[in-house]
Amino acid sequence: MEPKRIREGYLVKRGSVFNTWKPMWVVLLEDGIEFYKKKSDNSPKGMIPLKGSTLTSPCQDFGKRMFVFKITTTKQQDHFFQAAFLEERDGWVRDIKKAIKCIEGGQKFARKSTRRSIRLPETIDLGALYMSMKDIEKGIKELNLEKDKKIFNHCFTGNCVIDWLVSNKSVRNRQEGLMIASSLLNEGYLQPAGDLSKNAVDGTAENPFLDNPDAFYYFPDSGFFCEENSSDDDVILKEEFRGVIIKQGCLLKQGHRRKNWKVRKFILREDPAYLHYYDPAGGEDPLGAIHLRGCVVTSVESNTDGRKNDEENLFEIITADEVHYFLQAATPKERIEWIKAIQVASRTGK
């Protein structure tokens, strides 16, 4: 029986021989980590056993490289990975730590079953409740909050969640609201943002959710992003970088000249609406920018040479200047999320 796939996606990995950083398709299994040169490869380029391994995060060994974590095996071999943004790194770190802990305890990796641990009534539909919470008019308002010289975009406080549950008569009191909010958190409908809420999730408290104005949370598909405040208030950013970041991550992009595909880190901003793409292995300046105002974005069910391939998760952006960009997501769900986010930005941004 093959090991269960826990998480997979693009990360940048430091080579063990030439010490160069290159994007890899990384798969976390119950007993190890496999990494591939391309997602479509059948055989991994390498495998890292997790039994007896230790994980270090954040890893500050490389100066300006952010969102790096380190895995050290029992043979004292160090493996360095870099995520595209903070929340992506934290998600990998949480799952890897849990996988290592399960190996040590002889247990199977499993997401927390909220109904068993918190005794959630069967009449509660967390999915439906989640959609109500995200309702633009009647749901929880997403804000840009500041704490410890950091700006948390598209998030909300713990006490706001409980207030909403009580005011909407989803629960009878705050204690019951705390139980439901913990259930939403454990099932992945809410995500912790900031040290206070993250420490509560990682701790052993009965309720991992905090009814607290200083505990921040966000919806997993909201485009949440945390950024450091700049001390250089007089620095004037280029107009295209002024927009709020609403989504980011790695995608495959087809080149315009050679038609080859390369992994790029994309950052989507709205108002003004721009999609910047970067070399995920390094470099602070973007390789290019796509102005999204008035663009058309659609899914593509065939290769650019006309051959049908439903598994490729392709989508196309056609700008107002009629420039065509072909991008590839890792999964159908990810493709839909990017298309929806770009459509929203193209309508609301300058």
Number of C-alpha atoms within 10 A of each C-alpha: 3 6 10 13 14 17 15 17 19 27 28 22 23 19 13 12 6 7 10 11 18 18 25 21 22 24 20 23 22 25 20 19 20 19 24 19 16 17 17 9 11 8 12 16 13 11 14 19 17 25 17 13 19 16 19 14 13 15 18 14 12 8 7 10 15 18 19 23 22 19 22 18 17 13 8 10 11 16 16 21 22 26 27 22 17 17 18 16 20 17 13 20 19 11 18 25 15 16 24 23 17 17 17 12 9 9 12 13 19 12 12 12 13 17 13 9 10 14 11 16 10 8 6 12 10 17 12 9 16 15 12 15 19 15 11 11 9 11 17 19 17 18 14 14 16 15 12 8 11 14 16 22 22 21 25 23 25 22 20 18 23 25 18 18 24 17 11 14 11 15 18 12 14 15 13 15 23 22 21 25 24 22 25 19 20 18 17 14 19 19 23 26 23 16 12 14 23 18 14 17 20 10 11 9 10 12 17 22 29 23 22 15 12 18 21 27 26 24 20 13 15 16 18 24 21 20 14 12 13 10 8 7 7 7 8 9 8 7 9 18 18 15 17 19 22 19 20 21 21 23 22 19 21 18 13 12 6 7 11 10 15 15 25 24 24 23 19 25 27 26 19 20 28 26 23 21 23 19 19 22 20 15 11 10 10 15 12 11 15 19 20 28 21 18 21 17 21 15 17 18 16 16 13 12 6 8 9 12 12 12 11 19 20 24 20 16 21 18 18 13 9 10 11 16 16 21 23 23 20 19 14 15 10 16 20 16 16 20 18 14 18 25 19 14 25 24 15 14 17 16
